[in-house]
């Protein structure tokens, strides 16, 4: 499990309705990797992701499997 801060550089909505975010762990746990939201939380994850990118801020994220591309995002928020 990963529970920490990340840099974010890209975000979009996939064909299946999930948000997709490109993250890099600040502690070095993983390099740039795509992770997905659930369909239910896609609008919120995309809103947070785009706000973080536009304001050049990092994000706080919880992931079950950080080394596995396409793992699902749990908690997701903008860093202060």
NUVEXLUM-34942 format. One record per atom (N, C-alpha, C, CB): atom name; x, y, z; residue in three letters. Coordinates in nm, 3 decimals, decimal comma. Glycine has a CB too. Example, Ala and Ser with C-alpha at 12.3 -4.5 7.8 and 13.67 -1.06 7.14 Angstrom:
BEGIN
+------+---------+---------+---------+------+
! site !       u !       v !       w ! code !
+------+---------+---------+---------+------+
!    N !   1,319 !  -0,569 !   0,780 !  ALA !
!   CA !   1,230 !  -0,450 !   0,780 !  ALA !
!    C !   1,320 !  -0,330 !   0,780 !  ALA !
!   CB !   1,131 !  -0,447 !   0,905 !  ALA !
!    N !   1,285 !  -0,225 !   0,708 !  SER !
!   CA !   1,367 !  -0,106 !   0,714 !  SER !
!    C !   1,290 !   0,003 !   0,787 !  SER !
!   CB !   1,408 !  -0,060 !   0,572 !  SER !
+------+---------+---------+---------+------+
***
This chain:
BEGIN
+------+---------+---------+---------+------+
! site !       u !       v !       w ! code !
+------+---------+---------+---------+------+
!    N !   0,084 !  -0,119 !   0,000 !  UNK !
!   CA !   0,000 !   0,000 !   0,000 !  UNK !
!    C !   0,088 !   0,124 !   0,000 !  UNK !
!   CB !  -0,095 !   0,000 !   0,122 !  UNK !
!    N !   0,045 !   0,225 !  -0,073 !  UNK !
!   CA !   0,114 !   0,355 !  -0,075 !  UNK !
!    C !   0,019 !   0,459 !  -0,018 !  UNK !
!   CB !   0,160 !   0,393 !  -0,219 !  UNK !
!    N !   0,072 !   0,542 !   0,070 !  UNK !
!   CA !  -0,006 !   0,648 !   0,134 !  UNK !
!    C !   0,088 !   0,767 !   0,146 !  UNK !
!   CB !  -0,063 !   0,603 !   0,275 !  UNK !
!    N !   0,083 !   0,860 !   0,049 !  UNK !
!   CA !   0,178 !   0,970 !   0,053 !  UNK !
!    C !   0,155 !   1,075 !  -0,054 !  UNK !
!   CB !   0,315 !   0,917 !   0,041 !  UNK !
!    N !   0,257 !   1,158 !  -0,072 !  UNK !
!   CA !   0,251 !   1,272 !  -0,163 !  UNK !
!    C !   0,310 !   1,236 !  -0,299 !  UNK !
!   CB !   0,324 !   1,392 !  -0,104 !  UNK !
!    N !   0,250 !   1,295 !  -0,403 !  UNK !
!   CA !   0,294 !   1,270 !  -0,540 !  UNK !
!    C !   0,296 !   1,398 !  -0,622 !  UNK !
!   CB !   0,203 !   1,167 !  -0,606 !  UNK !
!    N !   0,380 !   1,396 !  -0,725 !  UNK !
!   CA !   0,373 !   1,496 !  -0,830 !  UNK !
!    C !   0,272 !   1,443 !  -0,931 !  UNK !
!   CB !   0,515 !   1,523 !  -0,895 !  UNK !
!    N !   0,207 !   1,535 !  -1,002 !  UNK !
!   CA !   0,111 !   1,496 !  -1,105 !  UNK !
!    C !   0,140 !   1,577 !  -1,230 !  UNK !
!   CB !  -0,038 !   1,517 !  -1,057 !  UNK !
!    N !   0,138 !   1,512 !  -1,346 !  UNK !
!   CA !   0,166 !   1,586 !  -1,469 !  UNK !
!    C !   0,058 !   1,576 !  -1,575 !  UNK !
!   CB !   0,294 !   1,538 !  -1,527 !  UNK !
!    N !  -0,027 !   1,474 !  -1,570 !  UNK !
!   CA !  -0,134 !   1,460 !  -1,671 !  UNK !
!    C !  -0,256 !   1,395 !  -1,609 !  UNK !
!   CB !  -0,085 !   1,378 !  -1,792 !  UNK !
!    N !  -0,373 !   1,427 !  -1,666 !  UNK !
!   CA !  -0,498 !   1,365 !  -1,621 !  UNK !
!    C !  -0,599 !   1,371 !  -1,735 !  UNK !
!   CB !  -0,555 !   1,437 !  -1,494 !  UNK !
!    N !  -0,685 !   1,270 !  -1,740 !  UNK !
!   CA !  -0,791 !   1,269 !  -1,841 !  UNK !
!    C !  -0,899 !   1,168 !  -1,802 !  UNK !
!   CB !  -0,733 !   1,235 !  -1,980 !  UNK !
!    N !  -1,002 !   1,162 !  -1,886 !  UNK !
!   CA !  -1,107 !   1,061 !  -1,867 !  UNK !
!    C !  -1,088 !   0,953 !  -1,972 !  UNK !
!   CB !  -1,250 !   1,126 !  -1,879 !  UNK !
!    N !  -1,094 !   0,829 !  -1,928 !  UNK !
!   CA !  -1,079 !   0,714 !  -2,018 !  UNK !
!    C !  -1,211 !   0,682 !  -2,088 !  UNK !
!   CB !  -1,028 !   0,591 !  -1,940 !  UNK !
!    N !  -1,203 !   0,597 !  -2,186 !  UNK !
!   CA !  -1,320 !   0,552 !  -2,261 !  UNK !
!    C !  -1,423 !   0,483 !  -2,173 !  UNK !
!   CB !  -1,278 !   0,459 !  -2,372 !  UNK !
!    N !  -1,380 !   0,424 !  -2,061 !  UNK !
!   CA !  -1,470 !   0,351 !  -1,972 !  UNK !
!    C !  -1,528 !   0,438 !  -1,860 !  UNK !
!   CB !  -1,399 !   0,234 !  -1,912 !  UNK !
!    N !  -1,499 !   0,569 !  -1,864 !  UNK !
!   CA !  -1,556 !   0,662 !  -1,767 !  UNK !
!    C !  -1,473 !   0,685 !  -1,643 !  UNK !
!   CB !  -1,688 !   0,615 !  -1,726 !  UNK !
!    N !  -1,359 !   0,618 !  -1,631 !  UNK !
!   CA !  -1,272 !   0,639 !  -1,515 !  UNK !
!    C !  -1,174 !   0,752 !  -1,542 !  UNK !
!   CB !  -1,196 !   0,509 !  -1,480 !  UNK !
!    N !  -1,136 !   0,825 !  -1,437 !  UNK !
!   CA !  -1,030 !   0,925 !  -1,449 !  UNK !
!    C !  -0,897 !   0,853 !  -1,448 !  UNK !
!   CB !  -1,038 !   1,032 !  -1,334 !  UNK !
!    N !  -0,802 !   0,909 !  -1,520 !  UNK !
!   CA !  -0,668 !   0,852 !  -1,529 !  UNK !
!    C !  -0,570 !   0,963 !  -1,491 !  UNK !
!   CB !  -0,637 !   0,795 !  -1,675 !  UNK !
!    N !  -0,478 !   0,934 !  -1,396 !  UNK !
!   CA !  -0,382 !   1,034 !  -1,351 !  UNK !
!    C !  -0,240 !   0,978 !  -1,358 !  UNK !
!   CB !  -0,414 !   1,079 !  -1,207 !  UNK !
!    N !  -0,148 !   1,061 !  -1,400 !  UNK !
!   CA !  -0,007 !   1,023 !  -1,415 !  UNK !
!    C !   0,068 !   1,078 !  -1,294 !  UNK !
!   CB !   0,054 !   1,076 !  -1,550 !  UNK !
!    N !   0,115 !   0,989 !  -1,206 !  UNK !
!   CA !   0,173 !   1,028 !  -1,078 !  UNK !
!    C !   0,316 !   0,979 !  -1,060 !  UNK !
!   CB !   0,088 !   0,976 !  -0,965 !  UNK !
!    N !   0,392 !   1,053 !  -0,978 !  UNK !
!   CA !   0,527 !   1,014 !  -0,938 !  UNK !
!    C !   0,538 !   1,036 !  -0,787 !  UNK !
!   CB !   0,638 !   1,095 !  -1,016 !  UNK !
!    N !   0,572 !   0,932 !  -0,712 !  UNK !
!   CA !   0,583 !   0,943 !  -0,567 !  UNK !
!    C !   0,701 !   1,031 !  -0,528 !  UNK !
!   CB !   0,597 !   0,803 !  -0,503 !  UNK !
!    N !   0,677 !   1,123 !  -0,435 !  UNK !
!   CA !   0,785 !   1,211 !  -0,389 !  UNK !
!    C !   0,892 !   1,135 !  -0,311 !  UNK !
!   CB !   0,729 !   1,322 !  -0,304 !  UNK !
!    N !   0,854 !   1,022 !  -0,250 !  UNK !
!   CA !   0,951 !   0,944 !  -0,172 !  UNK !
!    C !   1,026 !   0,841 !  -0,256 !  UNK !
!   CB !   0,881 !   0,875 !  -0,058 !  UNK !
!    N !   1,001 !   0,839 !  -0,387 !  UNK !
!   CA !   1,070 !   0,746 !  -0,476 !  UNK !
!    C !   1,011 !   0,608 !  -0,485 !  UNK !
!   CB !   1,209 !   0,734 !  -0,433 !  UNK !
!    N !   0,895 !   0,585 !  -0,424 !  UNK !
!   CA !   0,832 !   0,453 !  -0,426 !  UNK !
!    C !   0,798 !   0,407 !  -0,569 !  UNK !
!   CB !   0,706 !   0,454 !  -0,341 !  UNK !
!    N !   0,765 !   0,501 !  -0,657 !  UNK !
!   CA !   0,741 !   0,469 !  -0,798 !  UNK !
!    C !   0,765 !   0,594 !  -0,881 !  UNK !
!   CB !   0,597 !   0,415 !  -0,819 !  UNK !
!    N !   0,804 !   0,572 !  -1,007 !  UNK !
!   CA !   0,825 !   0,681 !  -1,102 !  UNK !
!    C !   0,693 !   0,709 !  -1,173 !  UNK !
!   CB !   0,940 !   0,647 !  -1,204 !  UNK !
!    N !   0,695 !   0,790 !  -1,276 !  UNK !
!   CA !   0,572 !   0,827 !  -1,347 !  UNK !
!    C !   0,494 !   0,703 !  -1,390 !  UNK !
!   CB !   0,605 !   0,914 !  -1,469 !  UNK !
!    N !   0,372 !   0,693 !  -1,338 !  UNK !
!   CA !   0,286 !   0,577 !  -1,361 !  UNK !
!    C !   0,141 !   0,624 !  -1,370 !  UNK !
!   CB !   0,303 !   0,471 !  -1,249 !  UNK !
!    N !   0,064 !   0,562 !  -1,459 !  UNK !
!   CA !  -0,079 !   0,592 !  -1,471 !  UNK !
!    C !  -0,158 !   0,512 !  -1,367 !  UNK !
!   CB !  -0,129 !   0,562 !  -1,614 !  UNK !
!    N !  -0,248 !   0,580 !  -1,298 !  UNK !
!   CA !  -0,341 !   0,518 !  -1,203 !  UNK !
!    C !  -0,482 !   0,562 !  -1,238 !  UNK !
!   CB !  -0,305 !   0,555 !  -1,055 !  UNK !
!    N !  -0,581 !   0,480 !  -1,200 !  UNK !
!   CA !  -0,720 !   0,506 !  -1,235 !  UNK !
!    C !  -0,806 !   0,531 !  -1,112 !  UNK !
!   CB !  -0,777 !   0,388 !  -1,314 !  UNK !
!    N !  -0,916 !   0,603 !  -1,134 !  UNK !
!   CA !  -1,018 !   0,616 !  -1,030 !  UNK !
!    C !  -1,126 !   0,512 !  -1,056 !  UNK !
!   CB !  -1,078 !   0,761 !  -1,027 !  UNK !
!    N !  -1,219 !   0,501 !  -0,964 !  UNK !
!   CA !  -1,340 !   0,425 !  -0,993 !  UNK !
!    C !  -1,428 !   0,512 !  -1,082 !  UNK !
!   CB !  -1,415 !   0,383 !  -0,861 !  UNK !
!    N !  -1,525 !   0,454 !  -1,148 !  UNK !
!   CA !  -1,618 !   0,531 !  -1,231 !  UNK !
!    C !  -1,696 !   0,629 !  -1,144 !  UNK !
!   CB !  -1,714 !   0,437 !  -1,308 !  UNK !
!    N !  -1,737 !   0,584 !  -1,025 !  UNK !
!   CA !  -1,817 !   0,668 !  -0,936 !  UNK !
!    C !  -1,743 !   0,794 !  -0,891 !  UNK !
!   CB !  -1,859 !   0,589 !  -0,815 !  UNK !
!    N !  -1,612 !   0,786 !  -0,875 !  UNK !
!   CA !  -1,534 !   0,900 !  -0,825 !  UNK !
!    C !  -1,458 !   0,974 !  -0,934 !  UNK !
!   CB !  -1,438 !   0,853 !  -0,721 !  UNK !
!    N !  -1,480 !   0,940 !  -1,059 !  UNK !
!   CA !  -1,406 !   1,001 !  -1,169 !  UNK !
!    C !  -1,420 !   1,153 !  -1,176 !  UNK !
!   CB !  -1,451 !   0,942 !  -1,300 !  UNK !
!    N !  -1,540 !   1,210 !  -1,161 !  UNK !
!   CA !  -1,550 !   1,357 !  -1,169 !  UNK !
!    C !  -1,470 !   1,428 !  -1,059 !  UNK !
!   CB !  -1,696 !   1,400 !  -1,160 !  UNK !
!    N !  -1,474 !   1,373 !  -0,938 !  UNK !
!   CA !  -1,402 !   1,435 !  -0,827 !  UNK !
!    C !  -1,251 !   1,422 !  -0,845 !  UNK !
!   CB !  -1,444 !   1,373 !  -0,694 !  UNK !
!    N !  -1,205 !   1,304 !  -0,885 !  UNK !
!   CA !  -1,061 !   1,282 !  -0,905 !  UNK !
!    C !  -1,011 !   1,371 !  -1,018 !  UNK !
!   CB !  -1,032 !   1,133 !  -0,936 !  UNK !
!    N !  -1,085 !   1,380 !  -1,126 !  UNK !
!   CA !  -1,043 !   1,465 !  -1,238 !  UNK !
!    C !  -1,039 !   1,612 !  -1,197 !  UNK !
!   CB !  -1,137 !   1,446 !  -1,357 !  UNK !
!    N !  -1,137 !   1,657 !  -1,120 !  UNK !
!   CA !  -1,140 !   1,797 !  -1,074 !  UNK !
!    C !  -1,018 !   1,827 !  -0,987 !  UNK !
!   CB !  -1,269 !   1,825 !  -0,996 !  UNK !
!    N !  -0,987 !   1,739 !  -0,894 !  UNK !
!   CA !  -0,870 !   1,758 !  -0,808 !  UNK !
!    C !  -0,742 !   1,755 !  -0,891 !  UNK !
!   CB !  -0,864 !   1,650 !  -0,698 !  UNK !
!    N !  -0,732 !   1,660 !  -0,982 !  UNK !
!   CA !  -0,613 !   1,646 !  -1,065 !  UNK !
!    C !  -0,588 !   1,769 !  -1,150 !  UNK !
!   CB !  -0,625 !   1,523 !  -1,155 !  UNK !
!    N !  -0,691 !   1,818 !  -1,218 !  UNK !
!   CA !  -0,675 !   1,934 !  -1,305 !  UNK !
!    C !  -0,644 !   2,061 !  -1,225 !  UNK !
!   CB !  -0,801 !   1,955 !  -1,389 !  UNK !
!    N !  -0,703 !   2,073 !  -1,106 !  UNK !
!   CA !  -0,673 !   2,188 !  -1,020 !  UNK !
!    C !  -0,528 !   2,182 !  -0,973 !  UNK !
!   CB !  -0,767 !   2,191 !  -0,898 !  UNK !
!    N !  -0,481 !   2,064 !  -0,935 !  UNK !
!   CA !  -0,342 !   2,049 !  -0,892 !  UNK !
!    C !  -0,245 !   2,083 !  -1,005 !  UNK !
!   CB !  -0,316 !   1,906 !  -0,842 !  UNK !
!    N !  -0,276 !   2,036 !  -1,125 !  UNK !
!   CA !  -0,189 !   2,064 !  -1,241 !  UNK !
!    C !  -0,189 !   2,214 !  -1,271 !  UNK !
!   CB !  -0,236 !   1,983 !  -1,366 !  UNK !
!    N !  -0,306 !   2,275 !  -1,273 !  UNK !
!   CA !  -0,318 !   2,417 !  -1,307 !  UNK !
!    C !  -0,250 !   2,508 !  -1,204 !  UNK !
!   CB !  -0,464 !   2,455 !  -1,319 !  UNK !
!    N !  -0,249 !   2,466 !  -1,079 !  UNK !
!   CA !  -0,190 !   2,548 !  -0,972 !  UNK !
!    C !  -0,049 !   2,501 !  -0,934 !  UNK !
!   CB !  -0,280 !   2,546 !  -0,849 !  UNK !
!    N !   0,000 !   2,402 !  -1,007 !  UNK !
!   CA !   0,136 !   2,348 !  -0,985 !  UNK !
!    C !   0,157 !   2,301 !  -0,842 !  UNK !
!   CB !   0,240 !   2,454 !  -1,020 !  UNK !
!    N !   0,059 !   2,227 !  -0,793 !  UNK !
!   CA !   0,068 !   2,170 !  -0,659 !  UNK !
!    C !   0,072 !   2,018 !  -0,670 !  UNK !
!   CB !  -0,051 !   2,216 !  -0,571 !  UNK !
!    N !   0,120 !   1,956 !  -0,565 !  UNK !
!   CA !   0,122 !   1,811 !  -0,559 !  UNK !
!    C !  -0,011 !   1,758 !  -0,509 !  UNK !
!   CB !   0,235 !   1,762 !  -0,470 !  UNK !
!    N !  -0,022 !   1,626 !  -0,505 !  UNK !
!   CA !  -0,143 !   1,561 !  -0,455 !  UNK !
!    C !  -0,108 !   1,460 !  -0,347 !  UNK !
!   CB !  -0,220 !   1,494 !  -0,569 !  UNK !
!    N !  -0,203 !   1,436 !  -0,259 !  UNK !
!   CA !  -0,195 !   1,331 !  -0,159 !  UNK !
!    C !  -0,278 !   1,216 !  -0,211 !  UNK !
!   CB !  -0,244 !   1,380 !  -0,017 !  UNK !
!    N !  -0,222 !   1,095 !  -0,207 !  UNK !
!   CA !  -0,293 !   0,981 !  -0,266 !  UNK !
!    C !  -0,273 !   0,854 !  -0,184 !  UNK !
!   CB !  -0,247 !   0,959 !  -0,409 !  UNK !
!    N !  -0,374 !   0,769 !  -0,186 !  UNK !
!   CA !  -0,366 !   0,635 !  -0,129 !  UNK !
!    C !  -0,387 !   0,535 !  -0,241 !  UNK !
!   CB !  -0,471 !   0,615 !  -0,014 !  UNK !
!    N !  -0,296 !   0,439 !  -0,251 !  UNK !
!   CA !  -0,302 !   0,334 !  -0,355 !  UNK !
!    C !  -0,281 !   0,199 !  -0,289 !  UNK !
!   CB !  -0,196 !   0,359 !  -0,467 !  UNK !
!    N !  -0,348 !   0,097 !  -0,339 !  UNK !
!   CA !  -0,326 !  -0,038 !  -0,287 !  UNK !
!    C !  -0,197 !  -0,099 !  -0,340 !  UNK !
!   CB !  -0,444 !  -0,127 !  -0,322 !  UNK !
!    N !  -0,166 !  -0,076 !  -0,466 !  UNK !
!   CA !  -0,048 !  -0,137 !  -0,528 !  UNK !
!    C !   0,026 !  -0,030 !  -0,609 !  UNK !
!   CB !  -0,088 !  -0,258 !  -0,618 !  UNK !
!    N !   0,118 !   0,044 !  -0,549 !  UNK !
!   CA !   0,183 !   0,154 !  -0,620 !  UNK !
!    C !   0,275 !   0,112 !  -0,733 !  UNK !
!   CB !   0,260 !   0,234 !  -0,524 !  UNK !
!    N !   0,328 !  -0,007 !  -0,729 !  UNK !
!   CA !   0,421 !  -0,049 !  -0,835 !  UNK !
!    C !   0,349 !  -0,110 !  -0,954 !  UNK !
!   CB !   0,521 !  -0,148 !  -0,780 !  UNK !
!    N !   0,218 !  -0,124 !  -0,943 !  UNK !
!   CA !   0,141 !  -0,183 !  -1,052 !  UNK !
!    C !   0,068 !  -0,073 !  -1,129 !  UNK !
!   CB !   0,039 !  -0,289 !  -0,998 !  UNK !
!    N !   0,105 !  -0,050 !  -1,254 !  UNK !
!   CA !   0,033 !   0,050 !  -1,333 !  UNK !
!    C !  -0,116 !   0,018 !  -1,337 !  UNK !
!   CB !   0,090 !   0,057 !  -1,476 !  UNK !
!    N !  -0,194 !   0,121 !  -1,341 !  UNK !
!   CA !  -0,339 !   0,112 !  -1,352 !  UNK !
!    C !  -0,408 !   0,072 !  -1,222 !  UNK !
!   CB !  -0,375 !   0,015 !  -1,459 !  UNK !
!    N !  -0,337 !   0,074 !  -1,109 !  UNK !
!   CA !  -0,402 !   0,049 !  -0,981 !  UNK !
!    C !  -0,503 !   0,159 !  -0,953 !  UNK !
!   CB !  -0,299 !   0,040 !  -0,866 !  UNK !
!    N !  -0,600 !   0,129 !  -0,867 !  UNK !
!   CA !  -0,707 !   0,225 !  -0,839 !  UNK !
!    C !  -0,668 !   0,322 !  -0,728 !  UNK !
!   CB !  -0,835 !   0,153 !  -0,802 !  UNK !
!    N !  -0,698 !   0,449 !  -0,751 !  UNK !
!   CA !  -0,674 !   0,556 !  -0,655 !  UNK !
!    C !  -0,777 !   0,547 !  -0,544 !  UNK !
!   CB !  -0,678 !   0,696 !  -0,724 !  UNK !
!    N !  -0,732 !   0,560 !  -0,419 !  UNK !
!   CA !  -0,823 !   0,567 !  -0,305 !  UNK !
!    C !  -0,843 !   0,713 !  -0,270 !  UNK !
!   CB !  -0,768 !   0,487 !  -0,182 !  UNK !
!    N !  -0,786 !   0,759 !  -0,159 !  UNK !
!   CA !  -0,792 !   0,900 !  -0,122 !  UNK !
!    C !  -0,712 !   0,981 !  -0,222 !  UNK !
!   CB !  -0,739 !   0,923 !   0,022 !  UNK !
!    N !  -0,760 !   1,102 !  -0,253 !  UNK !
!   CA !  -0,693 !   1,185 !  -0,353 !  UNK !
!    C !  -0,726 !   1,330 !  -0,324 !  UNK !
!   CB !  -0,735 !   1,145 !  -0,498 !  UNK !
!    N !  -0,624 !   1,411 !  -0,296 !  UNK !
!   CA !  -0,648 !   1,551 !  -0,263 !  UNK !
!    C !  -0,528 !   1,638 !  -0,297 !  UNK !
!   CB !  -0,682 !   1,566 !  -0,117 !  UNK !
!    N !  -0,549 !   1,769 !  -0,299 !  UNK !
!   CA !  -0,444 !   1,865 !  -0,331 !  UNK !
!    C !  -0,364 !   1,897 !  -0,204 !  UNK !
!   CB !  -0,504 !   1,996 !  -0,392 !  UNK !
!    N !  -0,233 !   1,906 !  -0,219 !  UNK !
!   CA !  -0,147 !   1,944 !  -0,107 !  UNK !
!    C !  -0,154 !   2,095 !  -0,086 !  UNK !
!   CB !  -0,001 !   1,900 !  -0,133 !  UNK !
!    N !  -0,147 !   2,136 !   0,040 !  UNK !
!   CA !  -0,157 !   2,276 !   0,080 !  UNK !
!    C !  -0,047 !   2,357 !   0,031 !  UNK !
!   CB !  -0,163 !   2,290 !   0,223 !  UNK !
+------+---------+---------+---------+------+
***
